[in-house]
Amino acid sequence: MAGKIAQPERKKQQQEKPQVGPCDDLRVLIAQRAFERYQARGFQDGFDLDDWLEAERDVLSQVPPV
């Protein structure tokens, strides 16, 4: 049919956390997750090591076994 323009297909945003791929920079992902924890706590200082270690557990638990 003339005059119809095909619309680009939009990808759905995933609601789940994406799995970590083998090429992702783990340090960056851990730092982002640690910041999210800091932010969720209302930027309260004094828990940086706890945030980092918990973020590390979260991120590394998403790494598929090789």
NURO-908861 format. One line per 2 residues: number of its first residue (from 1); their letters; for each residue y, z, x of N, C-alpha, C, O, CB. Coordinates in steps of 0.2 Angstrom, whole numbers, padded with zeros to 4 digits, always signed. Atoms other than C-alpha are relative to their C-alpha. Glycine has a CB too. Layout:
<sites>
NUM	A	Y,Z,X,Y,Z,X,Y,Z,X,Y,Z,X,Y,Z,X; ...
</sites>
This chain:
<sites>
1	MA	-0006,+0000,+0004,+0000,+0000,+0000,+0006,+0000,+0004,+0007,+0004,+0009,+0000,+0006,-0005; -0006,+0001,-0004,+0017,-0005,+0007,+0004,+0006,-0002,+0005,+0008,-0007,+0003,-0007,-0001
3	GK	-0005,-0005,+0001,+0030,+0008,+0010,-0002,+0007,+0001,+0002,+0012,+0001,+0003,-0001,-0007; +0002,-0007,-0002,+0019,+0023,+0013,-0001,+0001,+0007,-0003,-0003,+0011,-0007,+0001,-0004
5	IA	+0000,-0001,-0007,+0021,+0031,+0029,-0005,+0006,+0001,-0005,+0011,-0003,+0007,+0003,+0003; +0005,-0005,-0002,+0006,+0041,+0036,+0003,+0006,+0003,+0007,+0006,+0007,-0006,-0002,+0004
7	QP	-0002,-0006,-0002,+0010,+0059,+0038,-0004,+0003,+0006,-0010,+0003,+0005,+0001,+0006,-0005; +0004,-0002,-0006,+0004,+0067,+0055,-0004,+0006,-0003,-0001,+0010,-0007,+0004,+0002,+0006
9	ER	+0004,-0005,+0002,-0010,+0079,+0052,+0002,+0007,+0004,+0003,+0007,+0010,-0008,-0001,+0002; -0002,-0006,-0003,-0005,+0097,+0055,-0006,+0005,+0001,-0010,+0005,-0003,+0005,+0004,-0005
11	KK	+0006,-0004,-0002,-0017,+0109,+0064,+0002,+0007,-0003,+0008,+0010,-0003,-0001,+0001,+0007; +0000,-0007,+0002,-0020,+0126,+0056,+0001,+0005,+0005,-0003,+0005,+0010,-0006,+0002,-0005
13	QQ	-0001,-0005,-0005,-0014,+0141,+0065,-0006,+0005,-0001,-0007,+0007,-0006,+0007,+0004,+0000; +0005,-0005,+0000,-0028,+0153,+0070,+0002,+0007,-0002,+0007,+0009,+0002,-0005,-0001,+0006
15	QE	-0002,-0007,+0001,-0027,+0170,+0063,-0004,+0005,+0005,-0001,+0010,+0006,-0002,+0002,-0007; +0004,-0004,-0004,-0040,+0177,+0075,+0003,-0001,+0007,+0006,-0006,+0009,-0007,-0002,+0000
17	KP	-0002,+0001,-0007,-0037,+0180,+0094,-0004,-0006,+0003,-0010,-0006,+0002,-0001,+0007,+0003; +0004,+0006,-0003,-0042,+0164,+0103,-0004,+0003,+0006,-0001,+0008,+0010,+0005,-0005,+0003
19	QV	+0004,-0002,-0006,-0056,+0166,+0116,+0004,-0002,+0007,+0007,-0007,+0007,-0007,-0002,+0000; -0003,+0002,-0006,-0050,+0166,+0134,-0004,-0005,+0003,-0010,-0005,+0004,+0000,+0006,+0005
21	GP	+0003,+0005,-0004,-0054,+0150,+0143,-0001,+0001,+0007,+0003,+0005,+0010,+0003,-0007,-0002; +0001,-0001,-0008,-0060,+0148,+0161,+0006,-0001,+0004,+0006,+0001,+0010,-0006,-0004,+0002
23	CD	-0005,+0002,-0004,-0044,+0141,+0166,+0007,+0004,-0001,+0012,+0003,+0002,+0002,-0007,-0001; -0006,-0004,+0002,-0032,+0154,+0158,+0001,+0005,+0006,-0003,+0008,+0009,-0001,+0004,-0006
25	DL	-0002,-0005,-0005,-0022,+0165,+0170,-0001,+0007,-0003,+0003,+0009,-0007,+0007,-0001,+0003; +0002,-0006,+0003,-0030,+0182,+0166,+0006,+0005,+0001,+0007,+0009,-0004,-0006,+0003,+0003
27	RV	-0005,-0005,-0001,-0016,+0192,+0174,+0006,-0001,-0005,+0009,+0004,-0007,+0003,-0001,+0007; -0005,+0001,+0004,-0003,+0184,+0163,-0002,+0002,-0007,+0002,+0005,-0011,+0002,-0008,+0000
29	LI	+0003,-0002,+0007,-0014,+0187,+0147,+0000,+0007,+0000,+0002,+0010,-0006,-0007,-0003,-0001; +0000,-0007,+0000,-0016,+0205,+0152,+0007,+0003,-0001,+0008,+0007,-0005,-0004,+0003,+0006
31	AQ	-0007,-0002,+0000,+0002,+0207,+0155,+0003,-0001,-0007,+0007,+0004,-0010,+0005,-0003,+0005; -0002,+0002,+0007,+0006,+0199,+0138,-0002,+0006,-0005,+0001,+0008,-0009,-0001,-0007,-0002
33	RA	+0003,-0005,+0005,-0006,+0211,+0129,+0003,+0007,+0001,+0004,+0010,-0004,-0008,+0000,+0001; -0002,-0006,-0001,+0000,+0226,+0138,+0008,+0001,-0003,+0009,+0006,-0005,+0001,+0001,+0008
35	FE	-0007,+0000,+0003,+0018,+0222,+0133,+0000,+0000,-0008,+0004,+0004,-0011,+0004,-0007,+0002; +0001,-0001,+0007,+0012,+0220,+0115,-0001,+0007,-0002,+0001,+0010,-0007,-0005,-0005,-0003
37	RY	+0002,-0007,+0001,+0005,+0237,+0116,+0007,+0005,+0000,+0008,+0009,-0004,-0005,+0003,+0004; -0007,-0004,-0001,+0022,+0244,+0123,+0005,-0001,-0006,+0008,+0004,-0008,+0003,-0002,+0007
39	QA	-0004,+0002,+0006,+0031,+0235,+0109,-0002,+0003,-0006,+0002,+0006,-0010,+0001,-0008,-0001; +0003,-0003,+0007,+0020,+0241,+0095,+0001,+0008,+0000,+0002,+0011,-0005,-0007,-0001,+0000
41	RG	-0001,-0007,-0001,+0023,+0259,+0102,+0007,+0002,-0001,+0009,+0008,+0000,-0003,+0003,+0006; -0007,-0001,+0000,+0042,+0257,+0100,+0003,+0001,+0007,+0008,+0004,+0007,+0001,+0006,-0004
43	FQ	-0003,+0000,-0006,+0045,+0254,+0118,+0001,+0007,+0004,+0005,+0009,+0007,+0007,-0003,+0000; +0000,-0007,-0003,+0041,+0272,+0123,-0003,+0000,+0007,-0009,-0003,+0008,-0005,+0005,-0005
45	DG	+0002,+0000,-0007,+0039,+0274,+0142,-0005,+0005,+0001,-0006,+0010,-0003,+0006,+0001,+0004; +0005,-0005,-0002,+0026,+0283,+0151,-0008,-0001,-0001,-0012,+0002,+0001,+0001,+0007,-0003
47	FD	+0007,+0002,+0001,+0010,+0274,+0146,-0002,-0007,+0003,-0006,-0010,+0000,-0001,+0000,-0008; +0001,+0006,-0003,+0011,+0259,+0157,-0007,-0001,+0002,-0010,-0007,+0001,+0005,-0002,+0005
49	LD	+0007,+0000,-0002,-0006,+0262,+0165,-0005,-0001,-0005,-0009,-0005,-0005,-0001,+0005,+0005; +0004,+0001,+0006,-0014,+0265,+0149,+0000,-0006,-0004,-0005,-0009,-0006,+0002,+0006,-0005
51	DW	-0001,+0006,+0004,-0007,+0250,+0141,-0003,-0006,+0004,-0007,-0010,+0001,+0008,-0002,-0001; +0003,+0005,-0004,-0012,+0239,+0156,-0008,+0000,+0000,-0011,-0005,-0001,+0002,+0001,+0007
53	LE	+0007,-0001,+0000,-0030,+0246,+0156,-0003,-0002,-0006,-0008,-0005,-0007,-0002,+0007,+0002; +0002,+0002,+0006,-0032,+0244,+0138,+0000,-0007,-0002,-0004,-0011,-0004,+0003,+0004,-0006
55	AE	-0001,+0007,+0001,-0025,+0227,+0138,-0005,-0004,+0004,-0008,-0009,+0002,+0007,-0002,+0002; +0005,+0003,-0004,-0037,+0222,+0152,-0007,+0000,-0003,-0010,-0005,-0003,-0001,+0004,+0007
57	RD	+0007,+0000,+0004,-0052,+0228,+0142,+0000,-0005,-0006,-0005,-0009,-0007,-0001,+0007,-0003; +0000,+0005,+0005,-0046,+0218,+0127,-0001,-0007,+0002,-0005,-0011,-0001,+0007,+0001,-0004
59	VL	+0000,+0007,-0003,-0043,+0202,+0137,-0007,-0002,+0003,-0010,-0007,+0001,+0005,-0001,+0005; +0006,+0002,-0003,-0059,+0203,+0147,-0006,+0000,-0005,-0011,-0003,-0003,-0001,+0006,+0006
61	SQ	+0005,+0000,+0005,-0069,+0207,+0132,-0001,-0007,-0004,-0006,-0009,-0007,+0001,+0005,-0006; -0001,+0007,+0003,-0064,+0189,+0126,-0003,-0005,+0004,-0004,-0011,+0002,+0007,-0002,-0002
63	VP	+0003,+0005,-0004,-0071,+0180,+0141,-0007,-0001,-0001,-0011,+0004,-0001,+0001,+0003,+0008; +0007,+0002,+0002,-0087,+0171,+0137,-0004,+0001,+0006,-0002,+0000,+0012,+0000,-0007,-0002
65	PV	+0005,-0001,-0005,-0102,+0175,+0148,-0001,-0007,+0004,-0002,-0012,+0000,-0006,+0004,-0002; +0002,+0006,-0004,-0106,+0162,+0162,-0007,+0000,+0001,-0009,-0005,+0004,+0004,-0001,+0006
</sites>
